[in-house]
Amino acid sequence: MVEDGKAALHVGGRCAVVTQEMELPAGRQLHYWLAGGDLDELREIEKRVSGGAKQNGCTRATIIGRRGWSKALGYDEMATVMARKL
């Protein structure tokens, strides 16, 4: 998806983040799809990427992941994604 321009890769010195901007009925949205690495650097990248997305017309940013991300990055929990082994 990154190669096709449908997702963006943001690389720091100690972390990486993959995002997607999506056009939804409620408006343009930035979605943090994958992230890993140093938490302090992830916070810096999140601020920079979210600011750029706002300039691109995004009105919301979302993350689906561990509950700890909501506390670490200041997001409100809207849903929990669950899974089980089959």
Biopython code that builds the backbone (N, CA, C, O; Angstrom):
import numpy as np
from Bio.PDB.StructureBuilder import StructureBuilder

atoms = [
    (1, "MET", "N", (0.830, -1.198, 0.000)),
    (1, "MET", "CA", (0.000, 0.000, 0.000)),
    (1, "MET", "C", (0.865, 1.248, 0.000)),
    (1, "MET", "O", (0.515, 2.250, -0.624)),
    (2, "VAL", "N", (2.004, 1.192, 0.705)),
    (2, "VAL", "CA", (2.916, 2.340, 0.699)),
    (2, "VAL", "C", (3.448, 2.550, -0.712)),
    (2, "VAL", "O", (3.474, 3.679, -1.203)),
    (3, "GLU", "N", (3.872, 1.472, -1.368)),
    (3, "GLU", "CA", (4.387, 1.578, -2.736)),
    (3, "GLU", "C", (3.350, 2.117, -3.702)),
    (3, "GLU", "O", (3.699, 2.828, -4.644)),
    (4, "ASP", "N", (2.076, 1.793, -3.488)),
    (4, "ASP", "CA", (0.992, 2.256, -4.357)),
    (4, "ASP", "C", (0.484, 3.644, -4.004)),
    (4, "ASP", "O", (-0.402, 4.169, -4.679)),
    (5, "GLY", "N", (1.039, 4.253, -2.942)),
    (5, "GLY", "CA", (0.593, 5.579, -2.528)),
    (5, "GLY", "C", (-0.699, 5.587, -1.739)),
    (5, "GLY", "O", (-1.289, 6.647, -1.532)),
    (6, "LYS", "N", (-1.152, 4.420, -1.293)),
    (6, "LYS", "CA", (-2.395, 4.325, -0.522)),
    (6, "LYS", "C", (-2.153, 4.411, 0.975)),
    (6, "LYS", "O", (-3.099, 4.501, 1.758)),
    (7, "ALA", "N", (-0.895, 4.383, 1.372)),
    (7, "ALA", "CA", (-0.492, 4.534, 2.772)),
    (7, "ALA", "C", (0.848, 5.257, 2.770)),
    (7, "ALA", "O", (1.558, 5.277, 1.764)),
    (8, "ALA", "N", (1.182, 5.849, 3.913)),
    (8, "ALA", "CA", (2.448, 6.598, 4.025)),
    (8, "ALA", "C", (3.293, 6.011, 5.147)),
    (8, "ALA", "O", (2.787, 5.697, 6.224)),
    (9, "LEU", "N", (4.588, 5.866, 4.878)),
    (9, "LEU", "CA", (5.538, 5.390, 5.871)),
    (9, "LEU", "C", (6.307, 6.578, 6.422)),
    (9, "LEU", "O", (6.885, 7.356, 5.663)),
    (10, "HIS", "N", (6.315, 6.718, 7.749)),
    (10, "HIS", "CA", (7.031, 7.789, 8.433)),
    (10, "HIS", "C", (8.095, 7.127, 9.298)),
    (10, "HIS", "O", (7.773, 6.396, 10.236)),
    (11, "VAL", "N", (9.354, 7.380, 8.986)),
    (11, "VAL", "CA", (10.456, 6.700, 9.658)),
    (11, "VAL", "C", (11.264, 7.697, 10.475)),
    (11, "VAL", "O", (11.667, 8.746, 9.974)),
    (12, "GLY", "N", (11.493, 7.360, 11.730)),
    (12, "GLY", "CA", (12.367, 8.135, 12.594)),
    (12, "GLY", "C", (13.672, 7.384, 12.774)),
    (12, "GLY", "O", (13.904, 6.373, 12.111)),
    (13, "GLY", "N", (14.508, 7.860, 13.647)),
    (13, "GLY", "CA", (15.751, 7.175, 13.928)),
    (13, "GLY", "C", (15.561, 5.893, 14.708)),
    (13, "GLY", "O", (16.364, 4.966, 14.597)),
    (14, "ARG", "N", (14.475, 5.834, 15.517)),
    (14, "ARG", "CA", (14.235, 4.699, 16.392)),
    (14, "ARG", "C", (12.794, 4.184, 16.329)),
    (14, "ARG", "O", (12.369, 3.427, 17.202)),
    (15, "CYS", "N", (12.047, 4.587, 15.311)),
    (15, "CYS", "CA", (10.663, 4.132, 15.200)),
    (15, "CYS", "C", (10.171, 4.263, 13.764)),
    (15, "CYS", "O", (10.835, 4.854, 12.912)),
    (16, "ALA", "N", (8.995, 3.701, 13.518)),
    (16, "ALA", "CA", (8.350, 3.829, 12.215)),
    (16, "ALA", "C", (6.835, 3.803, 12.412)),
    (16, "ALA", "O", (6.325, 3.153, 13.325)),
    (17, "VAL", "N", (6.124, 4.524, 11.537)),
    (17, "VAL", "CA", (4.669, 4.619, 11.599)),
    (17, "VAL", "C", (4.128, 4.520, 10.172)),
    (17, "VAL", "O", (4.698, 5.095, 9.244)),
    (18, "VAL", "N", (3.023, 3.789, 10.003)),
    (18, "VAL", "CA", (2.324, 3.737, 8.719)),
    (18, "VAL", "C", (0.943, 4.337, 8.926)),
    (18, "VAL", "O", (0.221, 3.952, 9.845)),
    (19, "THR", "N", (0.578, 5.286, 8.062)),
    (19, "THR", "CA", (-0.722, 5.958, 8.162)),
    (19, "THR", "C", (-1.458, 5.882, 6.836)),
    (19, "THR", "O", (-0.872, 5.608, 5.788)),
    (20, "GLN", "N", (-2.756, 6.132, 6.910)),
    (20, "GLN", "CA", (-3.604, 6.259, 5.730)),
    (20, "GLN", "C", (-4.515, 7.456, 5.923)),
    (20, "GLN", "O", (-5.051, 7.662, 7.012)),
    (21, "GLU", "N", (-4.696, 8.251, 4.871)),
    (21, "GLU", "CA", (-5.728, 9.286, 4.874)),
    (21, "GLU", "C", (-6.900, 8.737, 4.081)),
    (21, "GLU", "O", (-6.731, 8.247, 2.964)),
    (22, "MET", "N", (-8.097, 8.821, 4.668)),
    (22, "MET", "CA", (-9.293, 8.248, 4.051)),
    (22, "MET", "C", (-10.395, 9.292, 3.967)),
    (22, "MET", "O", (-10.567, 10.109, 4.871)),
    (23, "GLU", "N", (-11.130, 9.252, 2.875)),
    (23, "GLU", "CA", (-12.295, 10.107, 2.713)),
    (23, "GLU", "C", (-13.514, 9.301, 3.122)),
    (23, "GLU", "O", (-13.851, 8.308, 2.476)),
    (24, "LEU", "N", (-14.174, 9.722, 4.188)),
    (24, "LEU", "CA", (-15.345, 9.034, 4.710)),
    (24, "LEU", "C", (-16.553, 9.962, 4.646)),
    (24, "LEU", "O", (-16.383, 11.170, 4.481)),
    (25, "PRO", "N", (-17.778, 9.428, 4.774)),
    (25, "PRO", "CA", (-18.960, 10.303, 4.763)),
    (25, "PRO", "C", (-18.888, 11.413, 5.818)),
    (25, "PRO", "O", (-19.403, 12.510, 5.600)),
    (26, "ALA", "N", (-18.257, 11.134, 6.950)),
    (26, "ALA", "CA", (-18.155, 12.140, 8.016)),
    (26, "ALA", "C", (-17.006, 13.116, 7.791)),
    (26, "ALA", "O", (-16.829, 14.050, 8.573)),
    (27, "GLY", "N", (-16.226, 12.915, 6.737)),
    (27, "GLY", "CA", (-15.120, 13.814, 6.451)),
    (27, "GLY", "C", (-13.808, 13.062, 6.268)),
    (27, "GLY", "O", (-13.753, 11.840, 6.405)),
    (28, "ARG", "N", (-12.780, 13.793, 5.965)),
    (28, "ARG", "CA", (-11.451, 13.209, 5.743)),
    (28, "ARG", "C", (-10.826, 12.829, 7.088)),
    (28, "ARG", "O", (-10.905, 13.584, 8.057)),
    (29, "GLN", "N", (-10.207, 11.648, 7.131)),
    (29, "GLN", "CA", (-9.684, 11.105, 8.380)),
    (29, "GLN", "C", (-8.282, 10.550, 8.179)),
    (29, "GLN", "O", (-7.982, 9.956, 7.143)),
    (30, "LEU", "N", (-7.428, 10.746, 9.177)),
    (30, "LEU", "CA", (-6.100, 10.143, 9.227)),
    (30, "LEU", "C", (-6.181, 8.919, 10.122)),
    (30, "LEU", "O", (-6.692, 8.993, 11.239)),
    (31, "HIS", "N", (-5.676, 7.785, 9.628)),
    (31, "HIS", "CA", (-5.690, 6.566, 10.431)),
    (31, "HIS", "C", (-4.262, 6.083, 10.647)),
    (31, "HIS", "O", (-3.522, 5.860, 9.688)),
    (32, "TYR", "N", (-3.878, 5.924, 11.910)),
    (32, "TYR", "CA", (-2.588, 5.344, 12.262)),
    (32, "TYR", "C", (-2.761, 3.833, 12.222)),
    (32, "TYR", "O", (-3.452, 3.253, 13.061)),
    (33, "TRP", "N", (-2.127, 3.203, 11.240)),
    (33, "TRP", "CA", (-2.347, 1.795, 10.962)),
    (33, "TRP", "C", (-1.335, 0.927, 11.711)),
    (33, "TRP", "O", (-1.718, -0.023, 12.393)),
    (34, "LEU", "N", (-0.058, 1.248, 11.589)),
    (34, "LEU", "CA", (1.005, 0.470, 12.232)),
    (34, "LEU", "C", (1.989, 1.429, 12.880)),
    (34, "LEU", "O", (2.271, 2.496, 12.335)),
    (35, "ALA", "N", (2.509, 1.055, 14.035)),
    (35, "ALA", "CA", (3.522, 1.891, 14.688)),
    (35, "ALA", "C", (4.353, 1.025, 15.618)),
    (35, "ALA", "O", (3.847, 0.096, 16.246)),
    (36, "GLY", "N", (5.626, 1.343, 15.692)),
    (36, "GLY", "CA", (6.478, 0.615, 16.616)),
    (36, "GLY", "C", (7.796, 1.336, 16.816)),
    (36, "GLY", "O", (8.256, 2.072, 15.944)),
    (37, "GLY", "N", (8.393, 1.118, 17.967)),
    (37, "GLY", "CA", (9.686, 1.707, 18.259)),
    (37, "GLY", "C", (9.651, 2.563, 19.506)),
    (37, "GLY", "O", (8.833, 2.346, 20.400)),
    (38, "ASP", "N", (10.532, 3.526, 19.560)),
    (38, "ASP", "CA", (10.703, 4.400, 20.713)),
    (38, "ASP", "C", (9.481, 5.292, 20.919)),
    (38, "ASP", "O", (9.092, 6.032, 20.016)),
    (39, "LEU", "N", (8.874, 5.223, 22.105)),
    (39, "LEU", "CA", (7.629, 5.947, 22.377)),
    (39, "LEU", "C", (7.800, 7.456, 22.300)),
    (39, "LEU", "O", (6.932, 8.137, 21.753)),
    (40, "ASP", "N", (8.887, 7.999, 22.828)),
    (40, "ASP", "CA", (9.077, 9.452, 22.760)),
    (40, "ASP", "C", (9.152, 9.923, 21.311)),
    (40, "ASP", "O", (8.572, 10.949, 20.955)),
    (41, "GLU", "N", (9.860, 9.179, 20.485)),
    (41, "GLU", "CA", (9.956, 9.555, 19.074)),
    (41, "GLU", "C", (8.625, 9.357, 18.355)),
    (41, "GLU", "O", (8.272, 10.144, 17.476)),
    (42, "LEU", "N", (7.881, 8.309, 18.723)),
    (42, "LEU", "CA", (6.547, 8.110, 18.149)),
    (42, "LEU", "C", (5.639, 9.292, 18.459)),
    (42, "LEU", "O", (4.869, 9.725, 17.602)),
    (43, "ARG", "N", (5.722, 9.810, 19.667)),
    (43, "ARG", "CA", (4.916, 10.985, 20.034)),
    (43, "ARG", "C", (5.266, 12.177, 19.145)),
    (43, "ARG", "O", (4.375, 12.902, 18.701)),
    (44, "GLU", "N", (6.549, 12.382, 18.886)),
    (44, "GLU", "CA", (6.979, 13.486, 18.016)),
    (44, "GLU", "C", (6.452, 13.304, 16.601)),
    (44, "GLU", "O", (5.944, 14.247, 15.995)),
    (45, "ILE", "N", (6.574, 12.092, 16.077)),
    (45, "ILE", "CA", (6.087, 11.822, 14.724)),
    (45, "ILE", "C", (4.574, 12.001, 14.662)),
    (45, "ILE", "O", (4.057, 12.559, 13.694)),
    (46, "GLU", "N", (3.859, 11.532, 15.684)),
    (46, "GLU", "CA", (2.397, 11.666, 15.696)),
    (46, "GLU", "C", (1.988, 13.130, 15.623)),
    (46, "GLU", "O", (1.064, 13.468, 14.884)),
    (47, "LYS", "N", (2.645, 13.998, 16.363)),
    (47, "LYS", "CA", (2.320, 15.431, 16.325)),
    (47, "LYS", "C", (2.564, 16.006, 14.937)),
    (47, "LYS", "O", (1.733, 16.747, 14.412)),
    (48, "ARG", "N", (3.710, 15.663, 14.340)),
    (48, "ARG", "CA", (4.062, 16.188, 13.020)),
    (48, "ARG", "C", (3.104, 15.672, 11.940)),
    (48, "ARG", "O", (2.623, 16.444, 11.111)),
    (49, "VAL", "N", (2.834, 14.364, 11.955)),
    (49, "VAL", "CA", (1.973, 13.756, 10.941)),
    (49, "VAL", "C", (0.539, 14.258, 11.098)),
    (49, "VAL", "O", (-0.118, 14.566, 10.104)),
    (50, "SER", "N", (0.048, 14.343, 12.332)),
    (50, "SER", "CA", (-1.318, 14.842, 12.554)),
    (50, "SER", "C", (-1.451, 16.291, 12.115)),
    (50, "SER", "O", (-2.477, 16.670, 11.550)),
    (51, "GLY", "N", (-0.437, 17.106, 12.364)),
    (51, "GLY", "CA", (-0.468, 18.494, 11.916)),
    (51, "GLY", "C", (-0.535, 18.604, 10.404)),
    (51, "GLY", "O", (-1.282, 19.425, 9.872)),
    (52, "GLY", "N", (0.240, 17.783, 9.708)),
    (52, "GLY", "CA", (0.203, 17.773, 8.250)),
    (52, "GLY", "C", (-1.133, 17.299, 7.720)),
    (52, "GLY", "O", (-1.636, 17.829, 6.729)),
    (53, "ALA", "N", (-1.717, 16.292, 8.381)),
    (53, "ALA", "CA", (-3.020, 15.780, 7.960)),
    (53, "ALA", "C", (-4.100, 16.845, 8.151)),
    (53, "ALA", "O", (-5.008, 16.966, 7.328)),
    (54, "LYS", "N", (-4.002, 17.605, 9.222)),
    (54, "LYS", "CA", (-4.976, 18.690, 9.448)),
    (54, "LYS", "C", (-4.885, 19.712, 8.320)),
    (54, "LYS", "O", (-5.905, 20.211, 7.844)),
    (55, "GLN", "N", (-3.667, 20.021, 7.896)),
    (55, "GLN", "CA", (-3.491, 20.945, 6.772)),
    (55, "GLN", "C", (-4.042, 20.356, 5.473)),
    (55, "GLN", "O", (-4.426, 21.102, 4.572)),
    (56, "ASN", "N", (-4.083, 19.014, 5.366)),
    (56, "ASN", "CA", (-4.638, 18.345, 4.193)),
    (56, "ASN", "C", (-6.153, 18.182, 4.281)),
    (56, "ASN", "O", (-6.755, 17.564, 3.403)),
    (57, "GLY", "N", (-6.775, 18.723, 5.321)),
    (57, "GLY", "CA", (-8.229, 18.668, 5.444)),
    (57, "GLY", "C", (-8.767, 17.563, 6.323)),
    (57, "GLY", "O", (-9.984, 17.391, 6.404)),
    (58, "CYS", "N", (-7.910, 16.807, 6.984)),
    (58, "CYS", "CA", (-8.395, 15.765, 7.899)),
    (58, "CYS", "C", (-8.965, 16.418, 9.154)),
    (58, "CYS", "O", (-8.381, 17.351, 9.705)),
    (59, "THR", "N", (-10.096, 15.920, 9.588)),
    (59, "THR", "CA", (-10.742, 16.473, 10.780)),
    (59, "THR", "C", (-10.695, 15.507, 11.960)),
    (59, "THR", "O", (-11.132, 15.853, 13.058)),
    (60, "ARG", "N", (-10.167, 14.294, 11.747)),
    (60, "ARG", "CA", (-10.102, 13.295, 12.802)),
    (60, "ARG", "C", (-8.899, 12.397, 12.565)),
    (60, "ARG", "O", (-8.504, 12.156, 11.424)),
    (61, "ALA", "N", (-8.319, 11.904, 13.657)),
    (61, "ALA", "CA", (-7.270, 10.890, 13.583)),
    (61, "ALA", "C", (-7.720, 9.700, 14.410)),
    (61, "ALA", "O", (-8.295, 9.870, 15.485)),
    (62, "THR", "N", (-7.460, 8.495, 13.916)),
    (62, "THR", "CA", (-7.857, 7.287, 14.620)),
    (62, "THR", "C", (-6.681, 6.328, 14.765)),
    (62, "THR", "O", (-5.737, 6.352, 13.976)),
    (63, "ILE", "N", (-6.759, 5.494, 15.780)),
    (63, "ILE", "CA", (-5.807, 4.422, 16.026)),
    (63, "ILE", "C", (-6.609, 3.212, 16.482)),
    (63, "ILE", "O", (-7.505, 3.344, 17.317)),
    (64, "ILE", "N", (-6.304, 2.049, 15.951)),
    (64, "ILE", "CA", (-6.839, 0.811, 16.489)),
    (64, "ILE", "C", (-5.646, 0.063, 17.050)),
    (64, "ILE", "O", (-4.729, -0.296, 16.312)),
    (65, "GLY", "N", (-5.655, -0.172, 18.352)),
    (65, "GLY", "CA", (-4.508, -0.824, 18.962)),
    (65, "GLY", "C", (-4.720, -1.033, 20.445)),
    (65, "GLY", "O", (-5.840, -0.949, 20.949)),
    (66, "ARG", "N", (-3.629, -1.305, 21.132)),
    (66, "ARG", "CA", (-3.686, -1.526, 22.576)),
    (66, "ARG", "C", (-4.220, -0.287, 23.290)),
    (66, "ARG", "O", (-4.008, 0.838, 22.837)),
    (67, "ARG", "N", (-4.897, -0.494, 24.381)),
    (67, "ARG", "CA", (-5.446, 0.622, 25.155)),
    (67, "ARG", "C", (-4.365, 1.590, 25.615)),
    (67, "ARG", "O", (-4.642, 2.775, 25.800)),
    (68, "GLY", "N", (-3.156, 1.115, 25.801)),
    (68, "GLY", "CA", (-2.069, 1.981, 26.244)),
    (68, "GLY", "C", (-1.792, 3.130, 25.296)),
    (68, "GLY", "O", (-1.301, 4.175, 25.723)),
    (69, "TRP", "N", (-2.101, 2.958, 23.997)),
    (69, "TRP", "CA", (-1.878, 4.045, 23.036)),
    (69, "TRP", "C", (-2.777, 5.241, 23.339)),
    (69, "TRP", "O", (-2.369, 6.383, 23.127)),
    (70, "SER", "N", (-3.986, 5.003, 23.827)),
    (70, "SER", "CA", (-4.870, 6.144, 24.115)),
    (70, "SER", "C", (-4.276, 7.011, 25.213)),
    (70, "SER", "O", (-4.335, 8.238, 25.133)),
    (71, "LYS", "N", (-3.720, 6.404, 26.211)),
    (71, "LYS", "CA", (-3.093, 7.165, 27.295)),
    (71, "LYS", "C", (-1.797, 7.812, 26.833)),
    (71, "LYS", "O", (-1.552, 8.983, 27.124)),
    (72, "ALA", "N", (-0.971, 7.070, 26.122)),
    (72, "ALA", "CA", (0.345, 7.569, 25.707)),
    (72, "ALA", "C", (0.252, 8.722, 24.727)),
    (72, "ALA", "O", (1.096, 9.617, 24.745)),
    (73, "LEU", "N", (-0.773, 8.715, 23.862)),
    (73, "LEU", "CA", (-0.867, 9.736, 22.810)),
    (73, "LEU", "C", (-2.035, 10.691, 23.002)),
    (73, "LEU", "O", (-2.216, 11.603, 22.196)),
    (74, "GLY", "N", (-2.834, 10.503, 24.053)),
    (74, "GLY", "CA", (-3.922, 11.442, 24.336)),
    (74, "GLY", "C", (-5.153, 11.262, 23.472)),
    (74, "GLY", "O", (-5.852, 12.235, 23.188)),
    (75, "TYR", "N", (-5.432, 10.044, 23.047)),
    (75, "TYR", "CA", (-6.634, 9.768, 22.245)),
    (75, "TYR", "C", (-7.751, 9.294, 23.153)),
    (75, "TYR", "O", (-7.492, 8.710, 24.205)),
    (76, "ASP", "N", (-8.999, 9.540, 22.753)),
    (76, "ASP", "CA", (-10.163, 9.026, 23.464)),
    (76, "ASP", "C", (-10.482, 7.640, 22.939)),
    (76, "ASP", "O", (-10.462, 7.419, 21.728)),
    (77, "GLU", "N", (-10.776, 6.704, 23.828)),
    (77, "GLU", "CA", (-11.130, 5.359, 23.382)),
    (77, "GLU", "C", (-12.553, 5.367, 22.851)),
    (77, "GLU", "O", (-13.479, 5.809, 23.531)),
    (78, "MET", "N", (-12.722, 4.868, 21.617)),
    (78, "MET", "CA", (-14.036, 4.811, 20.998)),
    (78, "MET", "C", (-14.513, 3.370, 20.809)),
    (78, "MET", "O", (-15.716, 3.115, 20.760)),
    (79, "ALA", "N", (-13.583, 2.443, 20.704)),
    (79, "ALA", "CA", (-13.928, 1.050, 20.478)),
    (79, "ALA", "C", (-12.750, 0.176, 20.890)),
    (79, "ALA", "O", (-11.628, 0.659, 21.046)),
    (80, "THR", "N", (-13.012, -1.084, 21.059)),
    (80, "THR", "CA", (-11.951, -2.045, 21.336)),
    (80, "THR", "C", (-12.050, -3.120, 20.271)),
    (80, "THR", "O", (-13.144, -3.606, 19.988)),
    (81, "VAL", "N", (-10.953, -3.491, 19.690)),
    (81, "VAL", "CA", (-10.928, -4.550, 18.695)),
    (81, "VAL", "C", (-10.472, -5.825, 19.402)),
    (81, "VAL", "O", (-9.467, -5.823, 20.112)),
    (82, "MET", "N", (-11.206, -6.897, 19.207)),
    (82, "MET", "CA", (-10.902, -8.142, 19.899)),
    (82, "MET", "C", (-10.644, -9.252, 18.895)),
    (82, "MET", "O", (-11.078, -9.171, 17.746)),
    (83, "ALA", "N", (-9.936, -10.291, 19.330)),
    (83, "ALA", "CA", (-9.652, -11.447, 18.481)),
    (83, "ALA", "C", (-9.538, -12.677, 19.346)),
    (83, "ALA", "O", (-9.342, -12.577, 20.558)),
    (84, "ARG", "N", (-9.659, -13.838, 18.732)),
    (84, "ARG", "CA", (-9.453, -15.095, 19.437)),
    (84, "ARG", "C", (-8.868, -16.097, 18.461)),
    (84, "ARG", "O", (-9.032, -15.974, 17.247)),
    (85, "LYS", "N", (-8.183, -17.089, 19.009)),
    (85, "LYS", "CA", (-7.639, -18.156, 18.186)),
    (85, "LYS", "C", (-8.756, -19.077, 17.745)),
    (85, "LYS", "O", (-9.708, -19.313, 18.488)),
    (86, "LEU", "N", (-8.643, -19.585, 16.564)),
    (86, "LEU", "CA", (-9.638, -20.550, 16.057)),
    (86, "LEU", "C", (-9.088, -21.950, 16.108)),
    (86, "LEU", "O", (-9.775, -22.898, 15.724)),
]
sb = StructureBuilder()
sb.init_structure("model")
sb.init_model(0)
sb.init_chain("A")
sb.init_seg("    ")
for serial, (resi, resn, name, xyz) in enumerate(atoms, 1):
    if name == "N":
        sb.init_residue(resn, " ", resi, " ")
    sb.init_atom(name, np.array(xyz, "f"), 0.0, 1.0, " ", f" {name:<3s}", serial, name[0])
structure = sb.get_structure()
